[in-house]
């Protein structure tokens, strides 16, 4: 995972250092996301929302952005921890263990999410830009299901690197407001990843900006007996501080 990030950073940082001027932005973001879909690990396909009762989660993440003329590099980090607590309506099998119906189970779907994105302004005119992008998402995911009554506690973990291509479109109607949207994804064999974002931002002061947006992403990871097929969506809000060199 570290090697992928390092190899991705080298050419982009080289380009940024050649720019006559660039800006560095740091910020935080608050996310309120919901989770749906299915997981499977050496057993049956399990609906995380309807079978396990997994609820949405809120979290705080951070980001670092470097902008140099037409070159833009973003690094983001967030950690999600979805939890469920329910009485099983149907039996399920996970990690080779049978969890019988009408028993109480607790569950967790956790992941650390690292994002590295580079985009280049192919078109930039009259406060409107279109930028193709390359993005690498790294997920350190864990799924756990526990039945305390029958002394069952099973866990599945997986590191998932996801390189994607996409497009970023931005419009700045004036110096105080900006809008941007982004879509990126990849599909191969039985695996896929698609992400959409739409953001409205305001800059009340020269070096401070506030943003609110909507995020939706779906990921399908299929490794024979281990399958993660989930979808996340929800709202986020952030604040950023920019320093121009």
C-alpha positions as CSV (number, residue, x, y, z in Angstrom):
1,X,0.0,0.0,0.0
2,X,2.8,2.4,0.9
3,X,4.7,1.6,-2.3
4,X,1.7,2.4,-4.5
5,X,1.3,5.9,-2.8
6,X,5.0,6.6,-3.1
7,X,5.2,5.7,-6.8
8,X,2.1,7.8,-7.5
9,X,3.5,10.8,-5.7
10,X,6.9,11.1,-7.4
11,X,5.9,12.3,-10.9
12,X,3.2,14.7,-9.5
13,X,5.5,16.3,-6.9
14,X,8.1,16.8,-9.7
15,X,5.6,18.6,-11.8
16,X,4.4,20.8,-8.9
17,X,8.0,21.9,-8.1
18,X,8.4,23.1,-11.7
19,X,5.4,25.5,-11.3
20,X,6.2,29.2,-10.8
21,X,3.7,29.4,-8.0
22,X,1.5,26.9,-6.1
23,X,-0.9,26.8,-3.2
24,X,-1.1,24.4,-0.2
25,X,-4.4,23.8,1.4
26,X,-5.2,21.8,4.6
27,X,-8.6,21.1,5.9
28,X,-11.1,18.9,7.7
29,X,-14.4,17.3,6.7
30,X,-17.4,16.0,8.5
31,X,-19.2,13.1,6.9
32,X,-22.6,11.5,7.5
33,X,-22.8,8.3,5.4
34,X,-25.1,5.3,5.1
35,X,-24.1,1.8,4.1
36,X,-26.0,-0.9,2.1
37,X,-25.1,-4.0,0.2
38,X,-23.8,-7.5,0.8
39,X,-20.7,-9.2,2.2
40,X,-19.7,-12.8,1.9
41,X,-16.7,-14.7,3.4
42,X,-16.6,-18.5,3.2
43,X,-20.4,-18.6,3.6
44,X,-23.6,-17.1,2.5
45,X,-24.2,-13.6,1.0
46,X,-25.3,-11.3,3.9
47,X,-27.3,-8.1,3.6
48,X,-25.5,-5.7,6.0
49,X,-28.4,-3.4,6.4
50,X,-31.5,-5.6,6.4
51,X,-30.0,-8.8,7.9
52,X,-27.4,-7.4,10.3
53,X,-29.1,-4.1,11.0
54,X,-26.0,-2.0,10.3
55,X,-26.6,1.7,10.7
56,X,-25.0,4.8,9.2
57,X,-22.0,6.5,10.7
58,X,-20.6,9.9,11.1
59,X,-16.9,10.7,11.1
60,X,-14.3,13.4,10.7
61,X,-11.5,13.2,8.0
62,X,-8.7,15.3,6.8
63,X,-7.1,16.4,3.6
64,X,-4.0,18.1,2.1
65,X,-4.2,19.7,-1.4
66,X,-1.4,21.2,-3.5
67,X,-2.4,23.3,-6.6
68,X,0.2,24.5,-9.1
69,X,-1.2,26.3,-12.2
70,X,-2.8,23.3,-14.1
71,X,-1.6,20.5,-11.8
72,X,-3.5,19.5,-8.7
73,X,-2.7,16.9,-6.0
74,X,-5.0,15.8,-3.2
75,X,-4.5,13.5,-0.3
76,X,-7.4,12.5,1.9
77,X,-7.9,10.2,4.9
78,X,-11.1,9.0,6.7
79,X,-12.1,6.1,8.9
80,X,-15.6,4.7,9.1
81,X,-17.1,2.3,11.7
82,X,-20.5,1.0,10.9
83,X,-22.2,-1.0,13.6
84,X,-25.2,-3.4,13.8
85,X,-27.1,-5.0,16.6
86,X,-30.1,-7.2,15.8
87,X,-31.9,-10.6,16.2
88,X,-31.3,-12.7,13.1
89,X,-34.5,-13.4,11.2
90,X,-32.7,-16.0,9.0
91,X,-29.6,-18.1,9.6
92,X,-26.3,-16.9,8.0
93,X,-22.9,-18.5,7.5
94,X,-19.7,-16.4,7.9
95,X,-16.1,-17.6,7.9
96,X,-17.4,-21.2,7.9
97,X,-19.5,-20.7,11.1
98,X,-23.3,-20.9,11.2
99,X,-25.2,-18.2,13.0
100,X,-28.6,-19.5,13.7
101,X,-31.9,-17.6,13.4
102,X,-33.6,-15.9,16.4
103,X,-30.2,-15.2,18.1
104,X,-28.8,-11.8,18.9
105,X,-25.7,-10.8,16.9
106,X,-23.6,-7.7,16.9
107,X,-21.6,-6.7,13.8
108,X,-19.1,-4.2,12.6
109,X,-18.0,-3.0,9.2
110,X,-14.8,-0.9,9.6
111,X,-12.3,0.6,7.2
112,X,-9.5,3.1,7.0
113,X,-9.6,4.9,3.7
114,X,-6.6,6.6,2.0
115,X,-7.1,8.6,-1.2
116,X,-4.5,10.1,-3.5
117,X,-5.7,12.0,-6.5
118,X,-4.1,13.9,-9.3
119,X,-5.9,16.0,-11.9
120,X,-4.8,18.2,-14.7
121,X,-6.7,21.2,-16.1
122,X,-7.0,20.2,-19.8
123,X,-9.4,23.1,-20.4
124,X,-9.5,26.3,-18.2
125,X,-11.2,29.4,-19.5
126,X,-13.7,31.9,-18.2
127,X,-13.7,30.5,-14.7
128,X,-14.6,27.0,-16.0
129,X,-12.3,24.0,-16.0
130,X,-12.4,20.4,-17.2
131,X,-9.8,18.1,-15.7
132,X,-9.1,14.4,-16.4
133,X,-8.0,12.7,-13.2
134,X,-6.2,9.6,-11.8
135,X,-7.0,8.4,-8.4
136,X,-5.9,5.6,-6.0
137,X,-8.1,4.6,-3.2
138,X,-6.7,2.2,-0.5
139,X,-9.2,0.4,1.8
140,X,-8.1,-1.4,4.9
141,X,-11.4,-3.1,5.6
142,X,-12.6,-5.4,8.4
143,X,-15.9,-7.2,8.8
144,X,-16.8,-8.8,12.2
145,X,-19.9,-10.8,13.3
146,X,-20.3,-11.8,16.9
147,X,-22.9,-14.1,18.7
148,X,-22.1,-13.9,22.5
149,X,-24.8,-16.5,23.3
150,X,-23.1,-19.2,21.3
151,X,-19.6,-17.9,21.8
152,X,-19.0,-17.1,18.1
153,X,-16.8,-14.2,17.0
154,X,-15.7,-14.3,13.4
155,X,-13.7,-11.7,11.5
156,X,-12.7,-11.1,7.9
157,X,-10.1,-8.4,6.8
158,X,-8.9,-7.3,3.4
159,X,-6.6,-4.6,2.0
160,X,-8.1,-3.3,-1.3
161,X,-6.2,-0.9,-3.6
162,X,-8.4,0.7,-6.3
163,X,-6.9,2.8,-9.1
164,X,-9.4,4.7,-11.1
165,X,-9.8,7.3,-13.9
166,X,-12.3,10.0,-14.1
167,X,-13.2,13.7,-14.8
168,X,-13.4,16.7,-12.5
169,X,-15.4,19.8,-13.6
170,X,-15.3,23.1,-11.8
171,X,-17.0,26.5,-12.2
172,X,-16.2,29.7,-10.2
173,X,-19.0,32.2,-11.0
174,X,-17.1,34.8,-8.9
175,X,-14.4,35.1,-6.2
176,X,-16.7,34.0,-3.4
177,X,-18.4,30.8,-4.7
178,X,-17.4,27.7,-6.5
179,X,-19.0,24.5,-7.7
180,X,-17.4,21.3,-8.8
181,X,-18.5,17.8,-9.7
182,X,-16.4,14.6,-10.1
183,X,-16.9,11.1,-11.3
184,X,-14.3,8.3,-11.4
185,X,-14.4,4.6,-11.6
186,X,-13.0,1.3,-13.0
187,X,-14.4,-2.1,-13.9
188,X,-12.6,-5.4,-14.6
189,X,-13.6,-9.1,-14.4
190,X,-16.3,-9.2,-11.6
191,X,-14.8,-6.1,-9.8
192,X,-15.9,-2.5,-10.0
193,X,-15.6,0.8,-8.3
194,X,-17.7,4.0,-9.1
195,X,-17.7,7.3,-7.2
196,X,-19.7,10.5,-7.7
197,X,-19.2,13.9,-5.9
198,X,-21.0,17.2,-6.1
199,X,-19.8,20.2,-4.1
200,X,-20.8,23.8,-3.4
201,X,-18.2,26.0,-1.8
202,X,-18.0,29.6,-0.5
203,X,-14.8,31.6,0.3
204,X,-15.8,34.3,2.8
205,X,-12.1,35.3,3.4
206,X,-9.2,35.1,1.0
207,X,-7.6,32.0,2.5
208,X,-10.6,30.3,4.1
209,X,-13.2,28.3,2.3
210,X,-16.3,26.3,3.4
211,X,-17.8,23.5,1.4
212,X,-20.9,21.2,1.5
213,X,-21.4,18.3,-0.8
214,X,-22.9,14.9,-1.7
215,X,-21.0,11.7,-2.1
216,X,-21.9,8.3,-3.5
217,X,-19.6,5.4,-4.1
218,X,-20.1,1.7,-4.8
219,X,-17.4,-1.0,-4.7
220,X,-17.6,-4.6,-5.7
221,X,-14.6,-6.9,-4.8
222,X,-14.9,-10.5,-5.8
223,X,-12.3,-13.0,-4.7
224,X,-14.1,-16.3,-5.2
225,X,-15.4,-17.1,-1.6
226,X,-14.9,-13.5,-0.4
227,X,-17.1,-10.8,-1.8
228,X,-17.7,-7.2,-0.8
229,X,-20.5,-5.6,-2.7
230,X,-21.5,-2.4,-1.0
231,X,-22.7,1.2,-1.6
232,X,-22.1,4.3,0.5
233,X,-23.8,7.6,0.1
234,X,-24.4,10.8,2.2
235,X,-23.5,14.4,2.8
236,X,-20.4,16.0,4.0
237,X,-19.2,19.5,5.0
238,X,-15.7,20.9,5.3
239,X,-13.4,23.8,6.1
240,X,-10.1,24.6,4.4
241,X,-7.2,26.9,4.9
242,X,-5.0,27.9,2.0
243,X,-1.4,29.3,1.9
244,X,0.0,30.7,-1.4
245,X,3.7,30.4,-2.1
